[in-house]
Amino acid sequence: MSIEEIFTIINGNTQKMLDAQDKNIILRFKCTHDFKTSQFYPLISVLNNLIMNSIEAMGEVGVITITEEIDGTDCIFQVIDNGSGIEEDDIDLVFEPGFSTKFNLVTGEMSTGIGLTHVKHIVENHFKGKICVKSEKNIKTVFRITIPMEVLI
């Protein structure tokens, strides 16, 4: 499956969910180098999780940009949002099992804190890559995934 096809699938499914929830969040996809990969299931899983986290961080309005580019022997994916951001004290904790800032204000129920831990595991162990996050409070958050091209193709 090509990167463009992966982006099209993710865009379609995410847009349906946003429409059903009546959210005004714009999705922007930028594929610089379209190539085919047999690793589409884990790649979709990683990108979907990051996009869903971005949506939850935004509320009703915002922009999420998903990019792909090649840098030397690596493919770089980024998920960038203009949501509420991640607290500076939490940046080092977001990939830790069980850590979560999400909870239901009515019931007090917390999220499982498994999503980003799972994303990191897939990126590092399946793709032999790296993931990092940078966030500016109430400006933007960027998750950057670096995967060796030889693993993707």
N, C-alpha and C positions, 0 to 999 in steps of 0.2 A: 504494500500500500504506500502511496506517496505522501509526503508531508502535507501537500495541498489537500489531498483527500482526508487526511487525519484532521486537519484544521476545519474542513467543511463539515465533517461529522460532528466534531465538538461544538462548532458554532451552531449548527442546526438544533442539536439536543439542548444546549444551554439556552438558546433563544426561546425555545418552547417553554422551558422551566421559568425563565424570566417573565414571559408573557402571562403564564398561568398565575404567577405571583404578583402581576401588575407592577413590576419594577422597571424603572427607566434607566437601565444600565446598558451602556454601549459596549459592544465587543469589537475589538479591532485585531485582525490577524495580519501579520506580515511575514511572508515566506520568501526569503532572499534566494535560497538555493533549493529547488524542489528535487527530491531524490526519493527512491523507493527504499523502504525498510521492511524487514520481516518482524521487527520488534514493535509493531504497532499496539498490541495489547498493553504492555507495560508503559509505553510512552503515553497512550491515551489515559491510563490510570493516573500517572503522575500529573499530567497537565490538568485533567479534570479536577483532581483534588485541590490543586493550587488555585484554579479558577473558582471553585466553590468557596474556598476560604476567602478569596477576594470579594466575592458577592456578599458573604456574611459580614465582612468588615465595612461594607459600604452603606448598608441601609437601602434606601429606595432609589438613589440616583448616583451615577458615577460612570467611569470609563475603565475598562480593562483592556490592556494591550498585550497580545501574545505574539512573540517574535521568534524567528529562527534565522540563524546565520552561521556561516562556517568561518572559523578562525584557525588557519593552519590545518592541523589534523583533528581538530575538535569541532563538534557541532554545539552551538550555544542556543539554548532556549531561554526565554525570559517571560515571566508573567508579571506585569506591572499594573498596579491599581492606584487610584487616587482616593482610597478609603481612609479610615481613621488612623492607620499606621499601627506599628507595634511599639510598645513602650521600650525605651532603651534598656531597662533592667531585664526585659523579657527576651531580647534578641538571642542571647546565648542559651535560652531554655526552650525555644520553640520546637526543636527537634527531639527533646527528651521525652521518653515514654511517659504518658499520663499527664503531661503538662498541657493545660488549656486555659484560655481566657474566656471561653464561651460558656455561658450558663443562661438558663431560662430565668428571667426576672420574676415570673409568677411562681414557678415551682421550686426554684433554686437548684434544679437539676443541672449538673455540669456535663460538658462534652467528654468523650472518652479519652481525648488526648492521644489518639492512635494515628490519625491521618498524616501529620507531617513526619512522624517517626517512620511510618510505612513508606512515605515518599523518599525519605533519605535512604532507607534500606534498599529500595529498588534502584535509586540512582547510583549508590556506591557499590552495591553487591551484584546486581544484575547487569548494569551498564558500565561498571568500573569507572564511574564518573564522580563529579563533585556537585554539591549544591550549597549555595550561600544565600543570605538574605540581608538586604539593607533597607532601612525604613526611616523616613522623616515624618514625624508625628503630624497628622492631618494634611500631609502633602502627597507622599507616595510611598509605596512599598514595592520592592523589586526582588523577586526570587529568580536567581540565575542558576541554570543547570548546564553543566559542561559534560559532554559525552564524547568519548573518542569515536571518530567516524568509522573506524574499523569495526566497532561493535554494532553500529547501526546498519551498515551496509555489508 
